[in-house]
C-alpha cells in the first residue's frame, strides 16, 4: 500500500519526463534513416503510404509497449512481494502455493506471448498495407 504508489510515481515520472519525450523522436529518426538507405527497388515493391504509415505508427506503439511493460512489472512485483510477506507472516508453508502459482503464471505468459507476437505482426502488416493503399490512391 505504501511502496507501490511510490514506485509507480517514480516510474511514471521517469517515463513521462525522460523516456517518452525522446523515444518518439529517436524512433522516427532511426526509421527515417533506415528508409532513406534503401534501394530504388525496395521502394518500387512497396506502397509509399505503407512506408510512411509504419514510420508514423511505430513511435506510439513503442511508447505504449514501454509504458505498459513498466506498469505491469511494478504491479506484478508489488503484488508478489506483498502476497509473500502476508503469507509468510501467516505460515511460511503458504509460500509454496504462491511459488507454484508464480511459476505457472510465468509459463502461461511465455506461451501466450509466443502466440500473440506473430498475430500482432500480421495485424500491423495488414493495417499498414490498407493505410498504404488508401494513401497512395
The first five atom37 places (N, CA, C, CB, O) and aatype in JSON, in Angstrom:
{
  "aatype": [20, 20, 20, 20, 20, 20, 20, 20, 20, 20, 20, 20, 20, 20, 20, 20, 20, 20, 20, 20, 20, 20, 20, 20, 20, 20, 20, 20, 20, 20, 20, 20, 20, 20, 20, 20, 20, 20, 20, 20, 20, 20, 20, 20, 20, 20, 20, 20, 20, 20, 20, 20, 20, 20, 20, 20, 20, 20, 20, 20, 20, 20, 20, 20, 20, 20, 20, 20, 20, 20, 20, 20, 20, 20, 20, 20, 20, 20, 20, 20, 20, 20, 20, 20, 20, 20, 20, 20, 20, 20, 20, 20, 20, 20, 20, 20, 20, 20, 20, 20, 20, 20, 20, 20, 20, 20, 20, 20, 20, 20, 20, 20, 20, 20, 20, 20, 20, 20, 20, 20, 20, 20, 20, 20, 20, 20, 20, 20, 20, 20, 20, 20, 20, 20, 20, 20, 20],
  "atom_mask": [
    [1, 1, 1, 1, 1],
    [1, 1, 1, 1, 1],
    [1, 1, 1, 1, 1],
    [1, 1, 1, 1, 1],
    [1, 1, 1, 1, 1],
    [1, 1, 1, 1, 1],
    [1, 1, 1, 1, 1],
    [1, 1, 1, 1, 1],
    [1, 1, 1, 1, 1],
    [1, 1, 1, 1, 1],
    [1, 1, 1, 1, 1],
    [1, 1, 1, 1, 1],
    [1, 1, 1, 1, 1],
    [1, 1, 1, 1, 1],
    [1, 1, 1, 1, 1],
    [1, 1, 1, 1, 1],
    [1, 1, 1, 1, 1],
    [1, 1, 1, 1, 1],
    [1, 1, 1, 1, 1],
    [1, 1, 1, 1, 1],
    [1, 1, 1, 1, 1],
    [1, 1, 1, 1, 1],
    [1, 1, 1, 1, 1],
    [1, 1, 1, 1, 1],
    [1, 1, 1, 1, 1],
    [1, 1, 1, 1, 1],
    [1, 1, 1, 1, 1],
    [1, 1, 1, 1, 1],
    [1, 1, 1, 1, 1],
    [1, 1, 1, 1, 1],
    [1, 1, 1, 1, 1],
    [1, 1, 1, 1, 1],
    [1, 1, 1, 1, 1],
    [1, 1, 1, 1, 1],
    [1, 1, 1, 1, 1],
    [1, 1, 1, 1, 1],
    [1, 1, 1, 1, 1],
    [1, 1, 1, 1, 1],
    [1, 1, 1, 1, 1],
    [1, 1, 1, 1, 1],
    [1, 1, 1, 1, 1],
    [1, 1, 1, 1, 1],
    [1, 1, 1, 1, 1],
    [1, 1, 1, 1, 1],
    [1, 1, 1, 1, 1],
    [1, 1, 1, 1, 1],
    [1, 1, 1, 1, 1],
    [1, 1, 1, 1, 1],
    [1, 1, 1, 1, 1],
    [1, 1, 1, 1, 1],
    [1, 1, 1, 1, 1],
    [1, 1, 1, 1, 1],
    [1, 1, 1, 1, 1],
    [1, 1, 1, 1, 1],
    [1, 1, 1, 1, 1],
    [1, 1, 1, 1, 1],
    [1, 1, 1, 1, 1],
    [1, 1, 1, 1, 1],
    [1, 1, 1, 1, 1],
    [1, 1, 1, 1, 1],
    [1, 1, 1, 1, 1],
    [1, 1, 1, 1, 1],
    [1, 1, 1, 1, 1],
    [1, 1, 1, 1, 1],
    [1, 1, 1, 1, 1],
    [1, 1, 1, 1, 1],
    [1, 1, 1, 1, 1],
    [1, 1, 1, 1, 1],
    [1, 1, 1, 1, 1],
    [1, 1, 1, 1, 1],
    [1, 1, 1, 1, 1],
    [1, 1, 1, 1, 1],
    [1, 1, 1, 1, 1],
    [1, 1, 1, 1, 1],
    [1, 1, 1, 1, 1],
    [1, 1, 1, 1, 1],
    [1, 1, 1, 1, 1],
    [1, 1, 1, 1, 1],
    [1, 1, 1, 1, 1],
    [1, 1, 1, 1, 1],
    [1, 1, 1, 1, 1],
    [1, 1, 1, 1, 1],
    [1, 1, 1, 1, 1],
    [1, 1, 1, 1, 1],
    [1, 1, 1, 1, 1],
    [1, 1, 1, 1, 1],
    [1, 1, 1, 1, 1],
    [1, 1, 1, 1, 1],
    [1, 1, 1, 1, 1],
    [1, 1, 1, 1, 1],
    [1, 1, 1, 1, 1],
    [1, 1, 1, 1, 1],
    [1, 1, 1, 1, 1],
    [1, 1, 1, 1, 1],
    [1, 1, 1, 1, 1],
    [1, 1, 1, 1, 1],
    [1, 1, 1, 1, 1],
    [1, 1, 1, 1, 1],
    [1, 1, 1, 1, 1],
    [1, 1, 1, 1, 1],
    [1, 1, 1, 1, 1],
    [1, 1, 1, 1, 1],
    [1, 1, 1, 1, 1],
    [1, 1, 1, 1, 1],
    [1, 1, 1, 1, 1],
    [1, 1, 1, 1, 1],
    [1, 1, 1, 1, 1],
    [1, 1, 1, 1, 1],
    [1, 1, 1, 1, 1],
    [1, 1, 1, 1, 1],
    [1, 1, 1, 1, 1],
    [1, 1, 1, 1, 1],
    [1, 1, 1, 1, 1],
    [1, 1, 1, 1, 1],
    [1, 1, 1, 1, 1],
    [1, 1, 1, 1, 1],
    [1, 1, 1, 1, 1],
    [1, 1, 1, 1, 1],
    [1, 1, 1, 1, 1],
    [1, 1, 1, 1, 1],
    [1, 1, 1, 1, 1],
    [1, 1, 1, 1, 1],
    [1, 1, 1, 1, 1],
    [1, 1, 1, 1, 1],
    [1, 1, 1, 1, 1],
    [1, 1, 1, 1, 1],
    [1, 1, 1, 1, 1],
    [1, 1, 1, 1, 1],
    [1, 1, 1, 1, 1],
    [1, 1, 1, 1, 1],
    [1, 1, 1, 1, 1],
    [1, 1, 1, 1, 1],
    [1, 1, 1, 1, 1],
    [1, 1, 1, 1, 1],
    [1, 1, 1, 1, 1],
    [1, 1, 1, 1, 1],
    [1, 1, 1, 1, 1]
  ],
  "atom_positions": [
    [[0.83, -1.19, 0.0], [0.0, 0.0, 0.0], [0.87, 1.25, 0.0], [-0.94, 0.0, 1.21], [0.42, 2.32, -0.44]],
    [[2.06, 1.15, 0.47], [2.94, 2.32, 0.52], [3.97, 2.28, -0.6], [3.64, 2.4, 1.87], [4.23, 3.29, -1.25]],
    [[4.56, 1.11, -0.82], [5.67, 1.0, -1.76], [5.21, 1.16, -3.2], [6.38, -0.34, -1.59], [5.86, 1.87, -3.97]],
    [[4.1, 0.51, -3.59], [3.68, 0.57, -4.98], [3.38, 1.99, -5.45], [2.45, -0.29, -5.18], [3.86, 2.37, -6.51]],
    [[2.63, 2.81, -4.71], [2.41, 4.18, -5.2], [3.71, 4.97, -5.35], [1.49, 4.92, -4.26], [3.85, 5.76, -6.28]],
    [[4.65, 4.75, -4.45], [5.93, 5.46, -4.55], [6.7, 5.0, -5.79], [6.79, 5.24, -3.28], [7.21, 5.82, -6.55]],
    [[6.78, 3.67, -5.98], [7.49, 3.13, -7.14], [6.78, 3.54, -8.42], [7.59, 1.59, -7.05], [7.42, 3.95, -9.39]],
    [[5.45, 3.44, -8.44], [4.69, 3.8, -9.63], [4.87, 5.27, -9.98], [3.2, 3.48, -9.43], [5.03, 5.62, -11.15]],
    [[4.85, 6.14, -8.99], [5.08, 7.57, -9.23], [6.46, 7.81, -9.8], [4.89, 8.37, -7.93], [6.63, 8.6, -10.72]],
    [[7.46, 7.12, -9.25], [8.82, 7.25, -9.79], [8.92, 6.77, -11.22], [9.79, 6.49, -8.92], [9.58, 7.41, -12.05]],
    [[8.27, 5.65, -11.52], [8.31, 5.11, -12.88], [7.61, 6.06, -13.84], [7.66, 3.71, -12.93], [8.12, 6.34, -14.93]],
    [[6.44, 6.54, -13.46], [5.7, 7.47, -14.33], [6.5, 8.75, -14.56], [4.32, 7.81, -13.72], [6.56, 9.26, -15.68]],
    [[7.12, 9.28, -13.5], [7.93, 10.48, -13.66], [9.1, 10.21, -14.6], [8.44, 10.99, -12.3], [9.42, 11.04, -15.45]],
    [[9.75, 9.05, -14.44], [10.85, 8.68, -15.33], [10.38, 8.57, -16.77], [11.49, 7.36, -14.87], [11.0, 9.11, -17.68]],
    [[9.27, 7.87, -16.96], [8.78, 7.66, -18.33], [8.33, 8.97, -18.97], [7.62, 6.68, -18.32], [8.69, 9.26, -20.11]],
    [[7.54, 9.75, -18.25], [6.97, 10.97, -18.83], [7.99, 12.1, -18.99], [5.83, 11.45, -17.97], [7.84, 12.93, -19.89]],
    [[8.99, 12.14, -18.15], [9.94, 13.26, -18.2], [11.22, 12.95, -18.97], [10.3, 13.67, -16.82], [11.87, 13.87, -19.47]],
    [[11.58, 11.69, -19.07], [12.84, 11.39, -19.75], [12.68, 10.52, -20.97], [13.78, 10.72, -18.79], [13.26, 10.8, -22.02]],
    [[11.91, 9.47, -20.86], [11.85, 8.5, -21.94], [10.88, 8.88, -23.04], [11.48, 7.16, -21.39], [11.27, 8.92, -24.21]],
    [[9.63, 9.16, -22.72], [8.62, 9.42, -23.74], [8.92, 10.62, -24.64], [7.3, 9.63, -23.08], [8.74, 10.51, -25.85]],
    [[9.36, 11.75, -24.09], [9.63, 12.88, -24.99], [10.71, 12.58, -26.03], [10.03, 14.09, -24.18], [10.7, 13.14, -27.12]],
    [[11.63, 11.71, -25.69], [12.75, 11.43, -26.59], [12.56, 10.19, -27.45], [14.0, 11.29, -25.8], [13.12, 10.12, -28.54]],
    [[11.79, 9.23, -26.99], [11.72, 7.97, -27.7], [11.01, 8.1, -29.04], [11.02, 6.93, -26.85], [11.43, 7.47, -30.01]],
    [[9.95, 8.89, -29.12], [9.23, 9.04, -30.38], [10.14, 9.66, -31.44], [7.97, 9.9, -30.19], [10.19, 9.2, -32.58]],
    [[10.85, 10.7, -31.06], [11.76, 11.35, -32.0], [12.87, 10.41, -32.41], [12.35, 12.62, -31.39], [13.22, 10.35, -33.59]],
    [[13.43, 9.68, -31.47], [14.51, 8.74, -31.77], [14.04, 7.65, -32.73], [15.03, 8.11, -30.47], [14.73, 7.34, -33.7]],
    [[12.88, 7.09, -32.47], [12.36, 6.02, -33.33], [12.07, 6.56, -34.73], [11.08, 5.4, -32.73], [12.38, 5.9, -35.71]],
    [[11.48, 7.75, -34.83], [11.19, 8.32, -36.15], [12.47, 8.58, -36.94], [10.4, 9.63, -36.0], [12.54, 8.28, -38.13]],
    [[13.49, 9.14, -36.29], [14.74, 9.42, -36.98], [15.43, 8.14, -37.42], [15.68, 10.23, -36.1], [15.95, 8.07, -38.53]],
    [[15.43, 7.14, -36.57], [16.06, 5.86, -36.96], [15.29, 5.19, -38.09], [16.14, 4.9, -35.75], [15.89, 4.63, -39.01]],
    [[13.98, 5.27, -38.03], [13.17, 4.72, -39.12], [13.44, 5.47, -40.42], [11.66, 4.78, -38.77], [13.57, 4.87, -41.48]],
    [[13.51, 6.79, -40.31], [13.79, 7.62, -41.5], [15.15, 7.25, -42.09], [13.75, 9.12, -41.13], [15.27, 7.09, -43.3]],
    [[16.16, 7.13, -41.25], [17.5, 6.75, -41.74], [17.48, 5.39, -42.4], [18.51, 6.76, -40.59], [18.14, 5.17, -43.42]],
    [[16.74, 4.47, -41.82], [16.64, 3.13, -42.42], [16.0, 3.21, -43.8], [15.82, 2.19, -41.5], [16.48, 2.57, -44.74]],
    [[14.93, 3.98, -43.92], [14.21, 4.08, -45.19], [15.05, 4.75, -46.26], [12.9, 4.84, -45.0], [15.07, 4.28, -47.4]],
    [[15.74, 5.83, -45.94], [16.48, 6.53, -46.99], [17.7, 5.76, -47.47], [16.9, 7.88, -46.49], [18.28, 6.1, -48.5]],
    [[18.11, 4.74, -46.74], [19.26, 3.92, -47.16], [18.85, 2.75, -48.06], [19.99, 3.38, -45.93], [19.71, 1.97, -48.49]],
    [[17.57, 2.63, -48.34], [17.11, 1.5, -49.15], [17.3, 1.79, -50.65], [15.63, 1.2, -48.84], [17.41, 2.94, -51.07]],
    [[17.32, 0.71, -51.41], [17.49, 0.84, -52.86], [16.18, 1.28, -53.52], [17.96, -0.5, -53.47], [15.12, 1.26, -52.9]],
    [[16.29, 1.68, -54.78], [15.1, 2.09, -55.53], [14.13, 0.92, -55.65], [15.49, 2.62, -56.94], [12.92, 1.11, -55.58]],
    [[14.65, -0.28, -55.83], [13.81, -1.47, -55.94], [12.97, -1.71, -54.7], [14.66, -2.68, -56.2], [11.84, -2.19, -54.79]],
    [[13.52, -1.37, -53.54], [12.77, -1.53, -52.28], [11.53, -0.65, -52.3], [13.66, -1.19, -51.06], [10.46, -1.06, -51.84]],
    [[11.67, 0.56, -52.82], [10.54, 1.49, -52.88], [9.54, 1.08, -53.96], [11.03, 2.91, -53.16], [8.34, 1.28, -53.79]],
    [[10.03, 0.5, -55.05], [9.14, 0.08, -56.13], [8.26, -1.09, -55.72], [9.94, -0.29, -57.37], [7.17, -1.26, -56.26]],
    [[8.71, -1.88, -54.77], [7.96, -3.06, -54.33], [7.05, -2.79, -53.15], [8.91, -4.16, -53.99], [6.51, -3.73, -52.56]],
    [[6.86, -1.53, -52.78], [6.05, -1.22, -51.61], [5.27, 0.06, -51.86], [6.93, -1.07, -50.35], [5.63, 0.87, -52.71]],
    [[4.19, 0.24, -51.11], [3.41, 1.47, -51.19], [4.08, 2.55, -50.37], [1.96, 1.23, -50.7], [4.54, 2.31, -49.25]],
    [[4.13, 3.76, -50.93], [4.73, 4.88, -50.19], [3.92, 5.16, -48.93], [4.81, 6.14, -51.08], [4.49, 5.48, -47.88]],
    [[2.61, 5.05, -49.02], [1.76, 5.28, -47.86], [1.99, 4.27, -46.76], [0.31, 5.26, -48.26], [1.92, 4.6, -45.58]],
    [[2.27, 3.03, -47.14], [2.54, 1.98, -46.15], [3.84, 2.28, -45.4], [2.62, 0.59, -46.83], [3.91, 2.13, -44.18]],
    [[4.85, 2.7, -46.15], [6.14, 3.04, -45.53], [5.95, 4.22, -44.58], [7.21, 3.38, -46.61], [6.44, 4.19, -43.45]],
    [[5.26, 5.23, -45.04], [5.0, 6.41, -44.21], [4.21, 6.05, -42.96], [4.25, 7.48, -45.01], [4.51, 6.51, -41.86]],
    [[3.2, 5.22, -43.14], [2.37, 4.82, -42.0], [3.19, 4.06, -40.96], [1.21, 3.96, -42.48], [3.02, 4.27, -39.76]],
    [[4.07, 3.19, -41.41], [4.91, 2.44, -40.48], [5.81, 3.39, -39.68], [5.77, 1.41, -41.23], [5.97, 3.23, -38.47]],
    [[6.38, 4.36, -40.37], [7.26, 5.31, -39.67], [6.47, 6.11, -38.64], [7.93, 6.27, -40.68], [6.98, 6.4, -37.56]],
    [[5.24, 6.46, -38.95], [4.44, 7.29, -38.05], [3.81, 6.48, -36.92], [3.37, 8.01, -38.83], [3.61, 7.01, -35.83]],
    [[3.48, 5.21, -37.14], [2.79, 4.44, -36.1], [3.77, 3.76, -35.14], [1.9, 3.4, -36.74], [3.38, 3.43, -34.03]],
    [[4.99, 3.54, -35.54], [5.94, 2.84, -34.69], [6.25, 3.57, -33.38], [7.22, 2.62, -35.45], [6.26, 2.92, -32.33]],
    [[6.51, 4.89, -33.38], [6.82, 5.55, -32.1], [5.72, 5.42, -31.06], [7.1, 7.0, -32.34], [6.01, 5.2, -29.88]],
    [[4.47, 5.57, -31.46], [3.39, 5.45, -30.47], [3.29, 4.02, -29.96], [2.05, 5.9, -31.07], [3.01, 3.81, -28.78]],
    [[3.5, 3.05, -30.83], [3.45, 1.65, -30.41], [4.59, 1.34, -29.44], [3.52, 0.71, -31.63], [4.39, 0.65, -28.44]],
    [[5.79, 1.84, -29.72], [6.93, 1.62, -28.84], [6.67, 2.26, -27.48], [8.22, 2.19, -29.47], [6.92, 1.65, -26.44]],
    [[6.17, 3.49, -27.48], [5.86, 4.18, -26.22], [4.82, 3.42, -25.4], [5.37, 5.58, -26.49], [4.95, 3.31, -24.18]],
    [[3.8, 2.92, -26.07], [2.76, 2.17, -25.37], [3.3, 0.88, -24.77], [1.59, 1.86, -26.31], [2.97, 0.52, -23.64]],
    [[4.14, 0.19, -25.52], [4.74, -1.06, -25.02], [5.61, -0.78, -23.81], [5.56, -1.75, -26.13], [5.53, -1.49, -22.81]],
    [[6.43, 0.26, -23.89], [7.33, 0.58, -22.77], [6.52, 0.94, -21.53], [8.27, 1.75, -23.15], [6.82, 0.46, -20.43]],
    [[5.5, 1.79, -21.68], [4.69, 2.19, -20.54], [3.98, 0.99, -19.92], [3.67, 3.26, -20.95], [3.99, 0.81, -18.71]],
    [[3.34, 0.17, -20.77], [2.62, -1.0, -20.25], [3.56, -2.01, -19.61], [1.83, -1.66, -21.36], [3.2, -2.66, -18.62]],
    [[4.76, -2.15, -20.15], [5.73, -3.06, -19.57], [6.16, -2.61, -18.17], [6.95, -3.19, -20.48], [6.2, -3.41, -17.23]],
    [[6.48, -1.32, -18.04], [6.85, -0.8, -16.73], [5.69, -0.91, -15.75], [7.31, 0.65, -16.84], [5.89, -1.26, -14.59]],
    [[4.49, -0.6, -16.21], [3.32, -0.67, -15.35], [3.07, -2.1, -14.89], [2.08, -0.13, -16.08], [2.81, -2.34, -13.71]],
    [[3.15, -3.05, -15.8], [2.91, -4.45, -15.46], [3.98, -4.98, -14.51], [2.87, -5.3, -16.74], [3.67, -5.72, -13.58]],
    [[5.22, -4.6, -14.74], [6.3, -5.1, -13.89], [6.16, -4.55, -12.47], [7.68, -4.71, -14.47], [6.29, -5.31, -11.51]],
    [[5.89, -3.26, -12.33], [5.76, -2.71, -10.98], [4.56, -3.32, -10.26], [5.62, -1.18, -11.03], [4.64, -3.6, -9.06]],
    [[3.45, -3.51, -10.97], [2.28, -4.11, -10.36], [2.56, -5.55, -9.93], [1.09, -4.06, -11.32], [2.22, -5.95, -8.82]],
    [[3.18, -6.32, -10.82], [3.45, -7.72, -10.52], [4.42, -7.87, -9.35], [4.01, -8.43, -11.76], [4.22, -8.71, -8.47]],
    [[5.46, -7.07, -9.34], [6.43, -7.15, -8.25], [5.77, -6.77, -6.93], [7.64, -6.23, -8.53], [5.96, -7.45, -5.92]],
    [[5.0, -5.69, -6.91], [4.32, -5.27, -5.68], [3.33, -6.35, -5.22], [3.58, -3.94, -5.9], [3.23, -6.62, -4.02]],
    [[2.62, -6.95, -6.15], [1.64, -7.97, -5.82], [2.31, -9.2, -5.22], [0.83, -8.37, -7.06], [1.88, -9.7, -4.17]],
    [[3.36, -9.7, -5.87], [4.03, -10.92, -5.42], [4.75, -10.68, -4.09], [5.02, -11.4, -6.47], [4.67, -11.52, -3.19]],
    [[5.44, -9.57, -3.96], [6.15, -9.27, -2.72], [5.15, -9.09, -1.57], [7.03, -8.0, -2.88], [5.36, -9.6, -0.47]],
    [[4.08, -8.35, -1.83], [3.05, -8.15, -0.8], [2.41, -9.47, -0.38], [1.98, -7.19, -1.29], [2.24, -9.73, 0.81]],
    [[2.07, -10.3, -1.36], [1.46, -11.59, -1.04], [2.44, -12.47, -0.28], [1.0, -12.3, -2.32], [2.05, -13.16, 0.67]],
    [[3.71, -12.47, -0.67], [4.72, -13.28, 0.02], [4.87, -12.84, 1.48], [6.07, -13.19, -0.71], [4.98, -13.67, 2.38]],
    [[4.88, -11.53, 1.71], [5.01, -11.04, 3.09], [3.81, -11.43, 3.93], [5.18, -9.52, 3.09], [3.97, -11.85, 5.08]],
    [[2.62, -11.3, 3.39], [1.41, -11.65, 4.13], [1.36, -13.15, 4.4], [0.14, -11.2, 3.36], [1.07, -13.58, 5.52]],
    [[1.65, -13.95, 3.37], [1.6, -15.4, 3.54], [2.68, -15.91, 4.48], [1.74, -16.09, 2.19], [2.45, -16.83, 5.26]],
    [[3.86, -15.32, 4.41], [4.94, -15.74, 5.31], [4.57, -15.41, 6.75], [6.27, -15.05, 4.91], [4.87, -16.17, 7.67]],
    [[3.93, -14.27, 6.94], [3.51, -13.9, 8.29], [2.48, -14.86, 8.86], [2.94, -12.5, 8.3], [2.48, -15.13, 10.06]],
    [[1.61, -15.39, 8.0], [0.6, -16.34, 8.46], [1.21, -17.73, 8.67], [-0.57, -16.42, 7.45], [1.05, -18.34, 9.72]],
    [[1.92, -18.21, 7.66], [2.57, -19.52, 7.74], [3.55, -19.63, 6.56], [1.51, -20.71, 7.72], [3.13, -19.53, 5.41]],
    [[4.83, -19.82, 6.84], [5.83, -19.88, 5.75], [5.54, -20.97, 4.7], [7.2, -20.11, 6.34], [5.99, -20.86, 3.57]],
    [[4.8, -22.01, 5.07], [4.47, -23.06, 4.1], [3.52, -22.55, 3.01], [3.83, -24.25, 4.81], [3.43, -23.14, 1.93]],
    [[2.84, -21.47, 3.29], [1.94, -20.89, 2.28], [2.71, -20.27, 1.11], [1.05, -19.84, 2.92], [2.12, -19.95, 0.08]],
    [[4.01, -20.1, 1.26], [4.82, -19.59, 0.16], [4.95, -20.62, -0.96], [6.22, -19.19, 0.66], [5.21, -20.25, -2.1]],
    [[4.77, -21.88, -0.65], [4.87, -22.94, -1.67], [3.79, -22.78, -2.74], [4.76, -24.34, -1.02], [4.12, -22.75, -3.93]],
    [[2.49, -22.66, -2.37], [1.49, -22.46, -3.42], [1.7, -21.15, -4.19], [0.09, -22.47, -2.81], [1.44, -21.08, -5.39]],
    [[2.17, -20.12, -3.5], [2.45, -18.86, -4.19], [3.55, -19.05, -5.22], [2.84, -17.76, -3.18], [3.46, -18.53, -6.34]],
    [[4.58, -19.78, -4.86], [5.68, -20.04, -5.79], [5.2, -20.87, -6.97], [6.84, -20.76, -5.07], [5.56, -20.59, -8.12]],
    [[4.39, -21.89, -6.71], [3.84, -22.7, -7.8], [2.96, -21.87, -8.72], [3.03, -23.88, -7.23], [3.04, -21.99, -9.95]],
    [[2.12, -21.01, -8.13], [1.27, -20.13, -8.93], [2.12, -19.2, -9.78], [0.33, -19.32, -8.03], [1.83, -19.0, -10.96]],
    [[3.17, -18.64, -9.2], [4.05, -17.72, -9.92], [4.73, -18.42, -11.09], [5.1, -17.13, -8.98], [4.8, -17.87, -12.19]],
    [[5.22, -19.63, -10.87], [5.84, -20.4, -11.96], [4.83, -20.71, -13.07], [6.44, -21.71, -11.42], [5.15, -20.59, -14.25]],
    [[3.62, -21.1, -12.69], [2.56, -21.35, -13.68], [2.21, -20.1, -14.46], [1.32, -21.89, -12.99], [1.99, -20.15, -15.67]],
    [[2.14, -18.98, -13.76], [1.82, -17.71, -14.42], [2.91, -17.33, -15.43], [1.66, -16.59, -13.37], [2.6, -16.9, -16.54]],
    [[4.17, -17.49, -15.04], [5.28, -17.17, -15.95], [5.24, -18.08, -17.17], [6.63, -17.31, -15.22], [5.45, -17.62, -18.29]],
    [[4.98, -19.35, -16.97], [4.89, -20.29, -18.08], [3.74, -19.91, -19.02], [4.71, -21.73, -17.56], [3.91, -19.88, -20.24]],
    [[2.59, -19.63, -18.46], [1.43, -19.23, -19.27], [1.7, -17.93, -20.03], [0.2, -19.07, -18.38], [1.32, -17.8, -21.19]],
    [[2.36, -16.99, -19.38], [2.68, -15.72, -20.04], [3.62, -15.95, -21.23], [3.32, -14.74, -19.05], [3.45, -15.34, -22.29]],
    [[4.6, -16.81, -21.05], [5.55, -17.09, -22.15], [4.83, -17.73, -23.32], [6.69, -18.0, -21.67], [5.07, -17.36, -24.47]],
    [[3.97, -18.7, -23.05], [3.22, -19.37, -24.13], [2.31, -18.37, -24.85], [2.39, -20.54, -23.58], [2.23, -18.37, -26.08]],
    [[1.63, -17.53, -24.08], [0.73, -16.55, -24.66], [1.47, -15.55, -25.53], [-0.03, -15.81, -23.55], [1.01, -15.22, -26.62]],
    [[2.6, -15.07, -25.06], [3.38, -14.09, -25.83], [3.86, -14.7, -27.14], [4.58, -13.58, -25.01], [3.9, -14.01, -28.16]],
    [[4.24, -15.97, -27.13], [4.68, -16.62, -28.36], [3.58, -16.65, -29.41], [5.15, -18.05, -28.07], [3.86, -16.55, -30.6]],
    [[2.32, -16.78, -28.97], [1.21, -16.82, -29.92], [0.73, -15.43, -30.32], [0.06, -17.61, -29.34], [0.28, -15.23, -31.44]],
    [[0.82, -14.48, -29.41], [0.35, -13.13, -29.7], [1.31, -12.38, -30.6], [0.15, -12.36, -28.41], [0.88, -11.58, -31.43]],
    [[2.6, -12.63, -30.46], [3.61, -11.92, -31.25], [3.37, -12.01, -32.75], [4.97, -12.45, -30.94], [3.25, -10.97, -33.41]],
    [[3.29, -13.21, -33.33], [3.05, -13.32, -34.77], [1.7, -12.73, -35.2], [3.13, -14.77, -35.2], [1.61, -12.11, -36.25]],
    [[0.67, -12.93, -34.39], [-0.64, -12.37, -34.74], [-0.6, -10.85, -34.73], [-1.72, -12.87, -33.76], [-1.22, -10.21, -35.58]],
    [[0.11, -10.27, -33.79], [0.24, -8.82, -33.73], [0.99, -8.29, -34.94], [0.96, -8.41, -32.44], [0.62, -7.27, -35.51]],
    [[2.05, -8.99, -35.34], [2.81, -8.57, -36.53], [1.94, -8.62, -37.78], [4.04, -9.45, -36.72], [2.0, -7.73, -38.62]],
    [[1.14, -9.67, -37.91], [0.25, -9.79, -39.07], [-0.81, -8.68, -39.07], [-0.43, -11.16, -39.09], [-1.12, -8.12, -40.12]],
    [[-1.35, -8.37, -37.9], [-2.34, -7.3, -37.82], [-1.72, -5.96, -38.19], [-2.96, -7.23, -36.41], [-2.33, -5.16, -38.9]],
    [[-0.51, -5.71, -37.71], [0.19, -4.47, -38.05], [0.49, -4.4, -39.53], [1.48, -4.35, -37.24], [0.35, -3.35, -40.15]],
    [[0.91, -5.52, -40.09], [1.21, -5.57, -41.53], [-0.05, -5.29, -42.35], [1.8, -6.95, -41.91], [0.0, -4.53, -43.32]],
    [[-1.17, -5.9, -41.98], [-2.42, -5.68, -42.7], [-2.89, -4.24, -42.58], [-3.5, -6.63, -42.18], [-3.36, -3.66, -43.56]],
    [[-2.77, -3.66, -41.38], [-3.17, -2.26, -41.18], [-2.3, -1.32, -42.01], [-3.09, -1.89, -39.69], [-2.8, -0.37, -42.61]],
    [[-1.01, -1.58, -42.04], [-0.1, -0.74, -42.83], [-0.38, -0.89, -44.31], [1.35, -1.1, -42.53], [-0.32, 0.09, -45.06]],
    [[-0.67, -2.1, -44.74], [-0.99, -2.34, -46.16], [-2.25, -1.57, -46.56], [-1.19, -3.85, -46.42], [-2.27, -0.92, -47.6]],
    [[-3.28, -1.65, -45.74], [-4.52, -0.93, -46.03], [-4.29, 0.57, -46.04], [-5.6, -1.29, -45.0], [-4.71, 1.26, -46.97]],
    [[-3.63, 1.09, -45.01], [-3.36, 2.53, -44.97], [-2.49, 2.96, -46.15], [-2.68, 2.91, -43.65], [-2.69, 4.04, -46.71]],
    [[-1.53, 2.13, -46.51], [-0.67, 2.44, -47.66], [-1.46, 2.53, -48.95], [0.41, 1.41, -47.8], [-1.23, 3.44, -49.75]],
    [[-2.38, 1.61, -49.16], [-3.2, 1.64, -50.37], [-4.11, 2.85, -50.38], [-4.03, 0.36, -50.49], [-4.26, 3.51, -51.41]],
    [[-4.71, 3.16, -49.23], [-5.61, 4.32, -49.16], [-4.84, 5.61, -49.45], [-6.28, 4.4, -47.76], [-5.3, 6.45, -50.21]],
    [[-3.67, 5.76, -48.83], [-2.88, 6.98, -49.04], [-2.41, 7.08, -50.48], [-1.68, 7.01, -48.1], [-2.46, 8.17, -51.07]],
    [[-1.95, 5.97, -51.07], [-1.48, 6.01, -52.44], [-2.6, 6.27, -53.45], [-0.79, 4.7, -52.78], [-2.39, 6.93, -54.47]],
    [[-3.8, 5.76, -53.14], [-4.92, 6.01, -54.04], [-5.35, 7.46, -53.98], [-6.1, 5.1, -53.7], [-6.28, 7.86, -54.67]]
  ]
}
